[in-house]
Amino acid sequence: MREHMDDRAIDLYAGSRPLAAETAMHARRHVAFVSALAAVSLGVMAACGSASAAESSATASTASSVVPLVVYSAQGYDSVVTKAFQAATGIPVKLDDDSTGPLLTKVAAERNNPQWGLLWVDGATAFAALDKQGQLLDYASPTALTTVGQSLVPSDHSYVPISTTVMAALIYNAAKAPAVPATYQDLLQSRYMGLVGMNDPSQSGPTFPFIAGLMNQMGGQTNGVAAGEAYLTKLKANGLHVFPTNGDTLHALETGQIVYGLIQSSAATGEVLKAPKSASFDAKVVYLPSATLLPAAIGIDKGAPPAEQAEAKRLIEYVLSPAGQAIMQTGDPSGDSLYWPIVPGVTALPALPPFPSAYQTIDPYFWGPLEGQVNAWFDSNIK
């Protein structure tokens, strides 16, 4: 997942929009409506003309139904995927390729007048928040998913899971590591003092789900927030370093500032592939129980024109098809392509280890609305 050093607060968890805002959100759709109305008028006029004129009108009407599909995406392979989709379908795609933080900031800023048709980022918590605001179109994909994939589908089909990574992978420099931890509690031992780093959840998209996962397994929905805050406070007392994003944490690992890093599995696996092995640096990865499953998901803007919504559905089915999966797996081979597929018959890239056996899923509809609160606490007490 692409990330960005952006510490602006993102409030995606407010209540439902007022009626005036519902009306305002359709402002950007005016041009599409006018075009469609013009096409209808041409069709009526053509009905009074010759057969050839009617055929020409039908062609013009069909062409007018094709509108640009606006995609907001934070995936490393999104450019090659959308280009291939456009070539295969003739549907024009306008891609806004950025990291998750800036994209969610834009989505929040555009709440009363969305400019996107399809959102594609890692982590289900943001989609749960948008669903609570009534901004997502329910869509049940007909594509079969694996058992893991089915477990990630929300009951109201407000978003579609596409692939999975986990958060966190523990990457470490085996050339300098005094030991290999077996649990998160191990990281509180004195032997790890000052050697552990992680990302900032206010800037790193995958990190809030990781913290929510820690809270979930340490205290559940009843006492998880308090238990997780207590653990992170102890980790800070043991010398925890906080860096903005995956790339910064990996740089700290490479330069010896830390020996252990808690980052997204795709970034960790990519580092093992890319980083030259030497006497002083040997990157390896382990997964502590229980790593949190992090789905990449797609949501469709409920206020988009019907034509754009139909195009968004076609893109979803394209990326879940064998052709789309093949492009996803080759588009960013040392980054976001290092995911575990949830489409039957699609095999993970050889560089990936087996899917972690000790993993958990979290309820995005419970944890998502807590993101602002948890991130604010982290900023004040852990950074």
C-alpha positions as CSV (number, residue, x, y, z in Angstrom):
1,M,0.0,0.0,0.0
2,R,1.2,3.5,-0.8
3,E,1.6,5.7,2.2
4,H,2.0,9.4,2.8
5,M,3.4,11.7,5.5
6,D,0.1,13.5,6.2
7,D,-0.8,14.1,9.8
8,R,-4.1,15.9,9.2
9,A,-7.0,14.4,11.1
10,I,-9.5,12.5,9.0
11,D,-13.0,12.5,10.4
12,L,-14.8,9.8,8.4
13,Y,-17.1,8.8,11.3
14,A,-19.6,11.6,11.6
15,G,-23.4,11.0,11.3
16,S,-25.5,10.8,8.2
17,R,-25.4,13.7,5.8
18,P,-28.4,16.2,5.9
19,L,-30.9,16.4,3.1
20,A,-29.3,19.5,1.6
21,A,-25.9,17.7,1.5
22,E,-27.6,14.8,-0.3
23,T,-28.7,17.2,-2.9
24,A,-25.3,18.9,-3.1
25,M,-23.4,15.7,-3.6
26,H,-25.0,15.4,-7.1
27,A,-23.6,18.7,-8.3
28,R,-20.7,17.0,-10.2
29,R,-23.2,14.7,-11.9
30,H,-24.9,17.6,-13.8
31,V,-22.8,17.3,-16.9
32,A,-23.5,13.6,-17.2
33,F,-27.3,14.3,-16.8
34,V,-27.3,16.9,-19.4
35,S,-25.5,14.6,-21.8
36,A,-27.9,11.8,-21.2
37,L,-30.9,14.2,-21.7
38,A,-29.4,15.4,-25.0
39,A,-29.0,11.8,-26.1
40,V,-32.7,11.1,-25.3
41,S,-33.8,14.1,-27.3
42,L,-31.7,13.0,-30.3
43,G,-33.3,9.6,-30.0
44,V,-36.8,11.0,-30.1
45,M,-35.9,13.1,-33.2
46,A,-34.4,10.2,-34.9
47,A,-37.6,8.2,-34.5
48,C,-39.2,10.5,-37.1
49,G,-36.4,10.1,-39.6
50,S,-35.1,7.2,-41.7
51,A,-34.0,3.9,-40.4
52,S,-30.3,4.8,-40.9
53,A,-30.9,8.0,-38.9
54,A,-32.4,5.9,-36.1
55,E,-29.3,3.6,-36.1
56,S,-27.0,6.6,-35.9
57,S,-29.0,7.9,-33.0
58,A,-28.8,4.6,-31.2
59,T,-25.0,4.6,-31.7
60,A,-24.8,8.2,-30.3
61,S,-27.0,7.2,-27.3
62,T,-24.7,4.2,-26.5
63,A,-21.6,6.4,-26.8
64,S,-23.1,9.0,-24.5
65,S,-23.7,6.3,-21.8
66,V,-19.9,5.8,-21.5
67,V,-18.7,8.3,-18.9
68,P,-15.2,8.4,-17.3
69,L,-14.8,6.1,-14.3
70,V,-13.1,8.1,-11.6
71,V,-10.9,5.8,-9.5
72,Y,-9.3,6.8,-6.2
73,S,-6.7,4.1,-5.4
74,A,-3.7,3.5,-3.2
75,Q,-2.5,0.3,-4.8
76,G,0.9,0.0,-6.4
77,Y,-0.5,-1.8,-9.4
78,D,-3.5,0.4,-10.0
79,S,-2.1,2.2,-13.0
80,V,-1.4,-1.0,-15.0
81,V,-4.7,-2.5,-14.0
82,T,-6.8,0.4,-15.0
83,K,-5.0,0.8,-18.3
84,A,-5.6,-2.9,-19.0
85,F,-9.2,-2.5,-18.0
86,Q,-9.7,0.5,-20.3
87,A,-8.1,-1.4,-23.2
88,A,-10.2,-4.4,-22.6
89,T,-13.6,-2.6,-22.2
90,G,-13.2,0.8,-23.9
91,I,-14.3,2.5,-20.6
92,P,-12.2,5.6,-20.0
93,V,-10.7,5.6,-16.5
94,K,-9.5,8.7,-14.6
95,L,-7.1,7.5,-12.0
96,D,-6.2,9.4,-8.8
97,D,-3.3,7.4,-7.6
98,D,-2.1,8.4,-4.1
99,S,-1.6,7.0,-0.6
100,T,-4.4,6.1,1.7
101,G,-4.2,9.1,4.0
102,P,-4.5,11.8,1.3
103,L,-7.2,9.9,-0.5
104,L,-9.3,9.5,2.6
105,T,-8.8,13.2,3.3
106,K,-10.1,14.0,-0.2
107,V,-13.1,11.7,0.3
108,A,-13.9,13.4,3.6
109,A,-13.5,16.9,2.0
110,E,-15.8,15.9,-0.8
111,R,-18.4,14.3,1.4
112,N,-21.2,16.7,0.2
113,N,-20.1,16.5,-3.5
114,P,-18.1,13.3,-4.1
115,Q,-15.8,13.4,-7.1
116,W,-14.9,9.7,-7.1
117,G,-16.8,6.7,-8.5
118,L,-14.7,3.9,-7.1
119,L,-12.4,3.8,-4.0
120,W,-9.7,1.1,-3.7
121,V,-7.5,1.0,-0.6
122,D,-6.3,-1.5,2.1
123,G,-8.3,-2.0,5.2
124,A,-12.0,-2.3,5.7
125,T,-12.4,0.3,8.6
126,A,-12.6,3.3,6.2
127,F,-15.3,1.6,4.1
128,A,-17.3,0.7,7.2
129,A,-17.2,4.4,8.2
130,L,-18.3,5.5,4.7
131,D,-21.1,2.9,4.8
132,K,-22.3,4.3,8.1
133,Q,-22.6,7.7,6.3
134,G,-24.7,6.1,3.5
135,Q,-22.1,6.8,0.9
136,L,-21.5,3.3,-0.5
137,L,-23.5,1.5,-3.1
138,D,-24.4,-2.1,-2.0
139,Y,-23.0,-4.5,-4.6
140,A,-22.9,-8.3,-4.2
141,S,-20.2,-9.6,-6.6
142,P,-21.2,-12.8,-8.4
143,T,-17.5,-13.9,-8.4
144,A,-16.8,-16.8,-6.0
145,L,-14.3,-16.2,-3.3
146,T,-12.3,-18.5,-1.0
147,T,-13.4,-19.2,2.5
148,V,-11.2,-16.4,3.8
149,G,-12.5,-14.1,1.1
150,Q,-16.1,-14.9,2.0
151,S,-15.4,-14.1,5.7
152,L,-14.5,-10.6,4.7
153,V,-17.7,-9.7,2.7
154,P,-19.9,-7.3,4.8
155,S,-23.4,-8.4,5.4
156,D,-24.9,-5.5,3.5
157,H,-22.3,-5.8,0.6
158,S,-21.3,-2.2,0.9
159,Y,-17.8,-3.0,-0.3
160,V,-16.0,-5.9,-2.0
161,P,-12.8,-7.5,-0.7
162,I,-10.2,-8.0,-3.4
163,S,-7.1,-9.4,-1.8
164,T,-5.4,-9.7,1.6
165,T,-2.2,-8.9,3.5
166,V,-1.6,-8.9,7.2
167,M,-0.6,-6.3,9.7
168,A,1.8,-6.6,11.2
169,A,4.7,-8.6,9.9
170,L,7.7,-8.4,12.1
171,I,10.7,-7.8,9.9
172,Y,14.1,-8.0,11.6
173,N,17.8,-7.8,10.9
174,A,19.0,-11.3,11.6
175,A,22.6,-10.1,11.5
176,K,22.0,-8.0,14.6
177,A,19.0,-9.5,16.4
178,P,19.6,-10.7,19.9
179,A,16.6,-13.0,19.7
180,V,13.5,-13.7,17.6
181,P,10.3,-12.9,19.6
182,A,7.4,-15.4,19.6
183,T,4.7,-13.1,20.9
184,Y,3.9,-9.4,21.1
185,Q,4.5,-9.6,24.9
186,D,8.1,-10.7,24.2
187,L,8.8,-7.3,22.8
188,L,8.4,-5.8,26.3
189,Q,11.5,-7.7,27.4
190,S,14.7,-5.8,28.2
191,R,16.6,-7.5,25.4
192,Y,14.5,-5.6,22.9
193,M,15.0,-2.2,24.6
194,G,15.2,0.5,22.0
195,L,15.3,-1.9,19.1
196,V,11.7,-1.9,17.9
197,G,10.0,0.4,15.5
198,M,6.5,0.8,14.0
199,N,4.5,3.2,11.8
200,D,2.4,6.2,12.9
201,P,-1.3,5.4,12.5
202,S,-2.1,9.0,11.7
203,Q,0.0,8.7,8.6
204,S,0.3,5.0,7.7
205,G,-3.0,3.5,6.3
206,P,-2.4,-0.1,7.5
207,T,-1.3,0.8,11.1
208,F,-4.7,1.7,12.7
209,P,-6.0,-1.8,11.8
210,F,-2.9,-3.2,13.4
211,I,-3.5,-1.3,16.6
212,A,-7.1,-2.2,16.5
213,G,-6.1,-5.8,16.1
214,L,-3.8,-5.6,19.2
215,M,-6.7,-4.1,21.2
216,N,-9.1,-6.7,19.9
217,Q,-6.9,-9.7,21.0
218,M,-5.8,-8.1,24.3
219,G,-9.2,-7.1,25.5
220,G,-11.9,-7.6,22.9
221,Q,-14.6,-5.0,22.3
222,T,-15.2,-4.7,26.0
223,N,-11.8,-3.7,27.3
224,G,-9.6,-3.7,24.2
225,V,-8.9,0.0,24.0
226,A,-7.7,0.2,27.6
227,A,-5.7,-3.0,27.3
228,G,-4.1,-1.9,24.0
229,E,-3.2,1.5,25.3
230,A,-1.6,-0.1,28.3
231,Y,0.5,-2.4,26.1
232,L,1.6,0.4,23.8
233,T,2.5,2.5,26.8
234,K,4.8,-0.3,28.0
235,L,6.2,-0.7,24.5
236,K,7.1,3.0,24.5
237,A,8.7,2.7,27.9
238,N,10.9,-0.1,26.4
239,G,12.2,2.3,23.8
240,L,9.7,2.0,20.9
241,H,10.5,4.2,17.9
242,V,7.7,5.6,15.7
243,F,8.2,6.4,12.1
244,P,5.7,7.9,9.6
245,T,5.3,5.0,7.2
246,N,6.5,1.6,6.0
247,G,9.3,3.1,4.0
248,D,10.6,5.1,6.9
249,T,10.5,2.2,9.2
250,L,12.4,0.1,6.7
251,H,15.0,2.8,6.3
252,A,15.5,2.8,10.0
253,L,16.0,-0.9,9.9
254,E,18.5,-0.7,7.1
255,T,20.5,2.1,8.8
256,G,20.7,0.4,12.2
257,Q,18.3,2.7,14.1
258,I,16.2,-0.3,14.9
259,V,16.5,-4.1,14.6
260,Y,12.8,-5.0,14.5
261,G,10.0,-3.3,12.6
262,L,6.2,-3.9,12.7
263,I,5.0,-3.2,9.2
264,Q,2.6,-4.5,6.5
265,S,3.4,-8.0,5.2
266,S,3.7,-6.9,1.5
267,A,6.3,-4.2,2.4
268,A,8.2,-6.7,4.6
269,T,8.3,-9.4,2.0
270,G,9.3,-6.8,-0.6
271,E,12.2,-5.7,1.6
272,V,13.5,-9.3,1.9
273,L,13.4,-9.5,-1.9
274,K,15.1,-6.1,-2.6
275,A,17.6,-5.5,0.2
276,P,21.1,-6.9,-0.5
277,K,22.2,-9.4,2.1
278,S,25.5,-8.7,3.9
279,A,27.4,-9.5,7.0
280,S,25.7,-6.6,8.7
281,F,22.2,-6.9,7.2
282,D,20.0,-9.9,6.7
283,A,16.3,-9.1,6.6
284,K,13.9,-11.9,7.7
285,V,10.2,-11.9,8.6
286,V,8.1,-13.7,11.2
287,Y,4.4,-13.4,12.1
288,L,3.4,-13.0,15.7
289,P,0.1,-14.5,16.9
290,S,-2.2,-13.1,16.1
291,A,-1.6,-11.0,13.0
292,T,-4.6,-9.0,11.8
293,L,-6.0,-9.8,8.3
294,L,-5.9,-6.6,6.2
295,P,-8.2,-6.8,3.2
296,A,-7.8,-4.6,0.2
297,A,-11.3,-3.5,-0.8
298,I,-13.3,-1.6,-3.3
299,G,-16.3,0.6,-2.7
300,I,-18.6,2.3,-5.2
301,D,-20.0,5.9,-4.6
302,K,-23.7,5.6,-4.0
303,G,-24.2,9.1,-5.6
304,A,-22.4,8.3,-8.9
305,P,-24.4,8.3,-12.1
306,P,-25.9,4.9,-12.9
307,A,-23.5,4.6,-15.9
308,E,-20.5,5.1,-13.7
309,Q,-21.7,2.7,-11.1
310,A,-22.1,0.1,-13.8
311,E,-18.6,0.7,-15.0
312,A,-17.3,0.4,-11.4
313,K,-19.0,-3.0,-11.1
314,R,-17.3,-4.1,-14.3
315,L,-13.9,-3.0,-12.9
316,I,-14.5,-5.0,-9.7
317,E,-15.3,-8.1,-11.8
318,Y,-12.3,-7.4,-13.9
319,V,-9.8,-7.3,-11.0
320,L,-11.4,-10.5,-9.6
321,S,-11.0,-12.3,-13.0
322,P,-8.0,-14.4,-13.9
323,A,-6.8,-11.6,-16.3
324,G,-7.1,-8.9,-13.6
325,Q,-5.4,-11.0,-11.0
326,A,-2.5,-11.7,-13.3
327,I,-2.0,-8.0,-13.8
328,M,-2.3,-7.3,-10.1
329,Q,0.4,-9.8,-9.4
330,T,2.8,-8.4,-12.0
331,G,2.2,-4.7,-11.6
332,D,4.2,-4.2,-8.4
333,P,6.1,-7.4,-7.9
334,S,8.2,-6.2,-5.0
335,G,5.4,-4.3,-3.3
336,D,1.6,-4.5,-3.4
337,S,1.6,-7.5,-5.7
338,L,2.8,-9.5,-2.7
339,Y,-0.7,-10.3,-1.5
340,W,-2.5,-13.5,-0.7
341,P,-5.3,-14.0,-3.2
342,I,-8.9,-14.7,-2.2
343,V,-10.0,-15.8,-5.7
344,P,-10.1,-19.6,-6.1
345,G,-7.4,-20.9,-8.4
346,V,-5.1,-17.9,-8.0
347,T,-1.8,-18.7,-6.4
348,A,0.2,-16.3,-4.3
349,L,3.5,-15.2,-5.8
350,P,6.4,-17.6,-4.9
351,A,8.2,-15.0,-2.7
352,L,5.3,-15.0,-0.3
353,P,5.4,-17.5,2.7
354,P,2.3,-19.6,3.4
355,F,-0.7,-17.7,4.6
356,P,-0.2,-17.2,8.4
357,S,-2.1,-19.9,10.3
358,A,-2.5,-17.7,13.4
359,Y,-4.4,-14.7,12.3
360,Q,-7.5,-12.8,13.3
361,T,-10.1,-10.6,11.7
362,I,-11.5,-7.5,13.3
363,D,-15.0,-6.1,13.0
364,P,-14.6,-2.9,11.0
365,Y,-18.0,-1.6,12.0
366,F,-16.9,-1.6,15.7
367,W,-13.3,-0.5,15.3
368,G,-13.6,1.9,12.4
369,P,-15.5,4.6,14.3
370,L,-12.8,4.5,17.0
371,E,-10.0,5.4,14.6
372,G,-10.0,9.1,15.3
373,Q,-10.0,8.6,19.0
374,V,-7.3,6.0,19.0
375,N,-5.0,7.9,16.6
376,A,-5.4,11.1,18.7
377,W,-4.4,9.1,21.8
378,F,-1.4,7.6,20.0
379,D,-0.2,11.0,18.8
380,S,-0.4,12.4,22.4
381,N,1.0,9.5,24.3
382,I,3.2,7.3,22.1
383,K,4.8,9.3,19.3
